[in-house]
Amino acid sequence: MFDDNTKQDQPEGKKEPQKEVEVKLESKAAEVSKPAESSEKGKDSVHTMPMEYYLGDKTVSAVKKSQSKASANVPSMSNTTGKKRPKALVVGIVVVLALMVLGSAYLLYATYFGGEGEEITNNQAPIINDKEDEIQNSEPETQNSDRQSETDKSREEVVVEEKDERLDLTKLNEKDLNEMYALDTDRDGLTDSEEEMIGSDPQLVDTDNDGFNDQQEVVNLYSPVSTAEFGVVRLYDLEFADLYVNEKLAYKIYYPKDWIIDALDEENPVDVMISSNVNEFINIVTYEKKLNESLKDWYLKQNPKARPNEVRSYQTYNDLDAIESPDGFTVFVAKGNDVLAINYSIGLKEKAIYPNMFKIVVNSLEFLTKAELADLILELNPAPLEIPIEEPDDNGPQFLEPETLGEEEVVE
């Protein structure tokens, strides 16, 4: 621009004093330091020429030093503008902050409770457009579940039907039957209640004094009260015994006459129960086994808890092979593939009152042939009496059965 030599060449009348020049320069510098501001009415900003245009380089540097000192004491434009921020900007900032807070809260919730939130989302109602498809897809599952439940129920029913609830062969008493006899005053093996039923003396070991104690005679089906005058008397000849014949399985037994015997199933009288007057029972229940299977092997399969050495094998009075459960309360006798289980039950009592009556039933068991069965049935159920009547013809008297007589036919 212009240097000092050019300034000296100017006319002297146009020269200004040095102080006035400095003041003007300061004012010019102040004006230059202010940023150009647009007018409120939207006018264009005013542009000024640089200081070097008017002054030399040295003068400009001096002015800048004085300007820097003056600007240190002048407050900043940001604090002196005094303009208010627009309300829309403030509202926007608040909204952004609120969204950030809500987003942070959602992230925390999703982090700690994300699993439950997914379950709720999955269980929500389906969209209307897909509802029919989901219902169609769910119907086969429902039908399959219903079929599965019906199958399970049928299996349970089959299991219930196959389960034999007549006797629990796996259940054994904690004590042996021989250790649970009720009061036996003379200690002959018969309880006082049994001696009273039979008629023997509870104070004597051998009531009829024949050399055998009362209990030995009873279990072998002999009378303990017979004397030499009458000879040997069979137990079933006494009044206290009664005979029962099972036509289905062709066997007979003796039992106390005062007791009650009933078939467990009237339509199929194979299994029977004999009831005493003191809530003791003798049950005869039938099972099946393989023809070539031994009785002991069959029993051990039915009761795996039993040890082979605890199962006693013996022969009954009628030479039938039998086995006895470890507790002595059940005896098993086989005929072909049929197994008769004779069980003695005393309920919840701690003492057995009639244990020898149970042994009488076991030892009196006898299988019958068809001819023996027919004869015995005829003996127990004799044919009706035949009544002779006179007929008008000459063929002699004829015999008619009572049920064939009419009301008009009267025997004279």
C-alpha positions in Angstrom: 0.0 0.0 0.0 1.4 3.4 1.0 4.8 3.8 2.8 6.4 6.7 4.7 7.9 8.3 1.6 4.5 8.6 0.0 3.1 10.2 3.1 5.8 12.8 3.1 5.1 13.8 -0.5 1.5 14.8 0.4 0.8 18.6 0.6 1.5 20.2 3.9 -2.0 21.7 4.1 -3.6 18.3 4.2 -1.3 17.0 7.0 -3.1 16.3 10.3 -1.6 16.4 13.8 -0.1 13.2 15.2 -2.5 13.0 18.2 -5.5 13.4 16.1 -4.2 10.8 13.8 -3.8 8.3 16.7 -7.3 9.0 18.0 -8.7 8.5 14.6 -6.7 5.3 14.2 -8.0 4.0 17.5 -11.6 4.7 16.6 -11.0 3.1 13.3 -9.4 0.0 14.9 -12.4 -0.2 17.3 -14.8 -0.1 14.4 -12.7 -2.7 12.5 -12.6 -5.0 15.6 -16.4 -5.1 15.9 -18.0 -7.8 13.8 -20.3 -6.7 11.1 -23.9 -7.2 12.2 -26.9 -7.3 9.9 -29.6 -4.8 10.6 -32.9 -5.9 12.1 -34.6 -5.0 8.9 -32.4 -7.4 6.9 -29.9 -4.8 5.4 -26.5 -5.9 4.0 -23.5 -5.6 6.3 -21.0 -2.7 5.8 -17.5 -3.6 4.7 -14.4 -1.5 5.6 -11.0 -1.2 4.1 -8.1 -2.7 6.0 -6.0 -0.4 8.1 -2.9 -0.8 6.0 -4.8 1.1 3.3 -4.7 4.3 5.4 -1.6 3.8 7.5 1.7 2.2 7.2 2.7 -1.2 8.6 4.3 0.2 11.8 1.4 2.4 12.6 -1.0 -0.6 12.3 1.1 -2.7 14.6 1.1 0.1 17.2 -2.6 0.4 16.9 -3.1 -3.4 17.3 -1.1 -3.3 20.6 -3.2 -0.5 22.0 -6.3 -2.3 20.8 -5.4 -5.5 22.6 -4.9 -3.6 25.8 -8.3 -2.0 25.4 -10.1 -5.3 24.5 -8.8 -6.8 27.8 -11.0 -4.3 29.7 -14.0 -4.6 27.4 -16.5 -7.4 28.3 -17.1 -10.2 25.7 -19.8 -9.9 23.1 -21.4 -13.1 24.2 -22.2 -11.7 27.6 -23.2 -8.3 26.4 -25.5 -9.3 23.5 -28.5 -9.7 25.8 -30.4 -11.7 23.2 -32.9 -14.4 24.4 -32.7 -17.9 23.0 -35.7 -19.0 20.9 -38.4 -21.0 22.9 -38.6 -23.7 20.2 -34.9 -24.5 20.7 -35.4 -24.9 24.5 -38.5 -27.2 24.1 -36.6 -29.3 21.6 -33.7 -29.8 24.0 -36.1 -30.8 26.8 -37.8 -33.3 24.5 -34.5 -34.8 23.5 -33.4 -35.2 27.1 -36.8 -36.8 28.1 -36.4 -39.3 25.2 -32.9 -40.1 26.3 -34.1 -40.7 29.9 -37.0 -43.0 28.7 -34.7 -44.9 26.4 -32.2 -45.5 29.2 -35.0 -46.7 31.5 -36.3 -49.1 28.8 -32.8 -50.5 28.2 -32.4 -51.2 32.0 -35.8 -52.9 32.1 -35.0 -55.0 29.0 -31.7 -56.0 30.5 -33.0 -57.2 33.8 -36.5 -58.4 32.8 -36.0 -59.3 29.2 -37.1 -63.0 29.6 -40.4 -62.2 31.1 -41.1 -59.6 28.5 -40.5 -62.1 25.7 -43.0 -64.5 27.3 -45.6 -61.8 27.5 -45.0 -60.8 23.9 -45.3 -64.4 22.7 -48.5 -64.9 24.6 -50.2 -61.9 23.1 -53.2 -62.3 20.9 -52.4 -63.1 17.2 -52.9 -60.6 14.4 -56.4 -60.7 12.9 -55.1 -61.7 9.5 -53.2 -64.7 10.9 -55.9 -65.7 13.5 -57.6 -68.3 11.3 -54.2 -69.9 10.4 -53.2 -70.2 14.0 -56.6 -71.6 15.0 -56.3 -74.2 12.2 -52.7 -75.1 13.3 -53.8 -75.4 16.9 -56.7 -77.8 16.2 -54.5 -80.7 15.3 -52.4 -80.2 18.4 -55.5 -80.2 20.6 -56.8 -83.3 18.9 -53.4 -85.0 19.3 -53.3 -84.1 23.0 -56.9 -85.4 23.5 -56.0 -88.6 21.7 -52.9 -88.9 23.9 -54.9 -88.3 27.1 -57.4 -90.9 26.0 -54.6 -93.4 25.3 -53.1 -92.7 28.7 -56.5 -93.2 30.3 -57.0 -96.5 28.5 -53.6 -97.7 29.5 -54.4 -96.8 33.1 -57.7 -98.6 32.9 -55.9 -101.7 31.5 -53.4 -101.6 34.3 -56.2 -101.3 36.9 -58.0 -104.2 35.3 -54.9 -106.4 35.3 -54.1 -105.6 38.9 -55.3 -108.4 41.2 -56.6 -106.8 44.4 -57.9 -110.0 45.9 -54.7 -110.8 47.8 -51.4 -108.9 48.0 -48.9 -111.8 47.8 -46.0 -109.4 48.3 -47.3 -108.3 51.7 -46.0 -110.4 54.6 -46.7 -110.0 58.3 -43.8 -108.9 60.5 -44.2 -111.8 62.8 -44.7 -115.5 62.1 -48.1 -117.0 62.7 -46.8 -119.4 65.3 -45.6 -116.4 67.4 -49.1 -114.7 67.4 -51.3 -117.3 69.0 -53.9 -116.0 71.5 -54.2 -117.3 75.0 -53.4 -121.0 75.4 -53.8 -122.0 79.0 -52.6 -125.6 78.8 -50.1 -124.9 76.0 -51.2 -127.8 73.9 -51.2 -125.7 70.7 -54.9 -124.9 70.7 -56.1 -121.5 71.8 -58.7 -121.4 74.6 -61.2 -120.1 72.0 -60.6 -123.1 69.8 -60.9 -125.6 72.6 -64.2 -124.0 73.6 -65.5 -124.4 70.0 -64.4 -128.0 69.6 -65.4 -129.1 73.1 -61.9 -130.1 74.5 -60.6 -129.1 77.9 -58.5 -125.9 77.9 -56.8 -127.2 81.1 -55.7 -130.5 79.6 -53.1 -131.1 76.9 -54.7 -134.5 76.0 -58.4 -134.3 76.6 -59.4 -137.8 75.6 -56.2 -139.3 77.0 -55.3 -141.2 73.9 -51.6 -140.3 73.8 -52.0 -137.4 71.4 -52.3 -133.9 72.4 -55.3 -132.0 71.3 -53.6 -129.8 68.7 -52.1 -132.7 66.9 -55.4 -134.5 66.6 -57.2 -131.4 65.3 -54.8 -130.5 62.6 -54.8 -134.1 61.4 -58.6 -134.0 61.3 -59.2 -136.2 64.3 -61.4 -135.5 67.3 -59.6 -134.6 70.5 -62.6 -135.6 72.6 -63.2 -139.2 71.4 -62.9 -142.1 73.9 -62.1 -145.7 73.6 -65.8 -146.5 73.9 -66.5 -144.8 70.5 -63.2 -145.6 68.9 -61.5 -143.2 66.5 -63.7 -140.3 65.6 -63.0 -138.1 62.6 -63.1 -134.4 63.2 -65.7 -133.8 60.5 -68.0 -136.2 62.3 -68.4 -133.8 65.1 -71.2 -131.2 65.1 -68.9 -128.2 64.9 -67.6 -129.0 61.4 -69.4 -128.5 58.1 -68.6 -129.5 54.5 -68.2 -127.2 51.5 -67.9 -128.4 47.9 -66.7 -126.2 45.1 -68.1 -127.5 41.8 -66.1 -125.2 39.6 -62.7 -126.5 40.7 -63.9 -129.8 42.0 -62.6 -129.7 45.6 -64.0 -130.0 49.1 -63.0 -128.6 52.5 -64.2 -128.6 56.1 -64.8 -125.5 58.1 -66.4 -124.5 61.5 -70.2 -124.8 61.2 -70.9 -121.5 62.9 -68.9 -119.6 60.4 -70.3 -118.2 57.1 -68.9 -119.1 53.7 -69.7 -117.0 50.7 -68.5 -116.8 47.1 -66.7 -113.6 46.3 -68.5 -113.6 42.9 -71.9 -115.2 42.8 -71.9 -115.5 39.0 -68.5 -117.2 39.1 -68.1 -118.9 42.5 -64.5 -119.9 42.2 -63.1 -117.7 45.0 -64.7 -117.9 48.5 -64.3 -116.3 51.9 -65.1 -117.9 55.2 -65.9 -115.4 58.0 -65.7 -116.0 61.7 -67.6 -114.2 64.5 -64.5 -112.3 65.6 -63.6 -110.6 62.2 -61.1 -113.2 61.2 -61.3 -114.5 57.7 -60.1 -117.5 55.6 -59.9 -116.7 51.8 -59.5 -119.2 49.1 -58.4 -117.5 45.9 -57.5 -119.1 42.6 -54.5 -118.2 40.4 -53.0 -119.7 37.2 -49.5 -120.9 36.5 -47.6 -122.6 33.7 -48.2 -126.3 33.5 -44.5 -127.2 33.6 -43.7 -124.5 36.3 -43.1 -125.6 39.8 -45.3 -124.1 42.6 -42.3 -122.7 44.4 -40.9 -121.0 41.3 -44.4 -119.5 40.6 -44.6 -118.1 44.1 -41.2 -116.6 44.0 -42.1 -114.7 40.8 -45.3 -113.4 42.5 -43.3 -112.3 45.6 -39.7 -111.4 44.7 -39.1 -110.2 48.2 -39.4 -113.7 49.6 -36.2 -115.7 50.0 -36.2 -119.3 48.6 -35.0 -120.7 51.9 -37.8 -119.0 53.8 -40.5 -120.8 51.7 -41.5 -124.1 53.4 -42.6 -127.0 51.3 -44.6 -129.9 52.7 -47.5 -132.3 52.0 -50.9 -131.8 53.4 -53.0 -134.5 55.2 -54.4 -135.6 51.8 -50.9 -135.8 50.2 -51.1 -132.6 48.3 -47.9 -130.7 47.6 -48.0 -127.3 49.3 -45.8 -124.4 50.1 -46.2 -121.9 52.9 -45.4 -118.2 52.8 -42.5 -117.0 55.1 -45.0 -115.6 57.6 -47.1 -118.7 57.7 -50.4 -116.9 56.9 -50.8 -118.3 53.3 -50.6 -121.8 51.9 -50.5 -122.5 48.2 -51.7 -125.8 46.6 -51.5 -126.6 42.9 -53.7 -128.7 40.6 -52.5 -128.7 37.1 -52.1 -125.0 36.1 -54.5 -123.9 38.9 -53.1 -122.6 42.2 -55.3 -122.3 45.2 -54.1 -119.7 47.7 -55.6 -120.2 51.2 -55.0 -117.1 53.3 -55.7 -116.5 57.0 -56.4 -112.9 57.9 -56.7 -111.5 61.4 -57.1 -107.9 60.4 -55.5 -105.4 62.7 -55.4 -107.7 65.8 -52.1 -108.5 67.4 -53.2 -112.1 68.3 -54.6 -114.9 66.2 -57.6 -116.5 67.8 -58.3 -119.3 65.4 -55.0 -120.3 63.7 -55.8 -124.0 63.9 -59.1 -123.6 62.1 -57.1 -122.2 59.3 -54.9 -125.4 59.4 -58.1 -127.5 59.4 -59.2 -125.9 56.1 -55.8 -126.5 54.5 -55.5 -130.1 55.6 -59.1 -131.0 54.7 -58.6 -129.7 51.1 -59.2 -132.6 48.7 -59.5 -132.5 44.9 -62.3 -134.7 43.5 -62.7 -136.7 40.3 -65.8 -136.1 38.2 -67.4 -139.3 39.5 -66.6 -138.4 43.1 -67.9 -134.9 42.6 -71.1 -136.2 41.1 -71.7 -138.6 43.9 -70.9 -136.0 46.5 -73.3 -133.5 44.9 -76.0 -136.1 44.9 -75.3 -136.9 48.5 -75.6 -133.3 49.5 -78.6 -132.6 47.3 -80.7 -135.8 47.3 -83.3 -136.3 44.5 -86.9 -135.5 45.5 -88.9 -138.4 46.9 -91.1 -140.5 44.6 -94.7 -140.9 45.7 -96.7 -143.9 44.4 -100.2 -143.2 43.1 -102.9 -145.4 41.6 -103.8 -145.0 38.0 -107.1 -146.3 36.5 -105.4 -148.6 34.0 -104.2 -152.1 34.8 -100.5 -151.4 34.5 -100.1 -151.3 38.2 -99.0 -148.5 40.5 -96.9 -145.8 38.9 -94.5 -143.3 40.6 -94.5 -139.7 39.8 -92.4 -136.9 41.1 -94.1 -134.4 43.4 -93.6 -131.4 41.0 -95.6 -133.3 38.3 -98.7 -133.5 40.4 -101.5 -131.2 39.4 -104.1 -129.6 41.7 -106.7 -132.2 40.6 -104.4 -135.2 41.4 -104.8 -136.0 45.1 -103.2 -139.0 46.8 -105.7 -141.1 48.6 
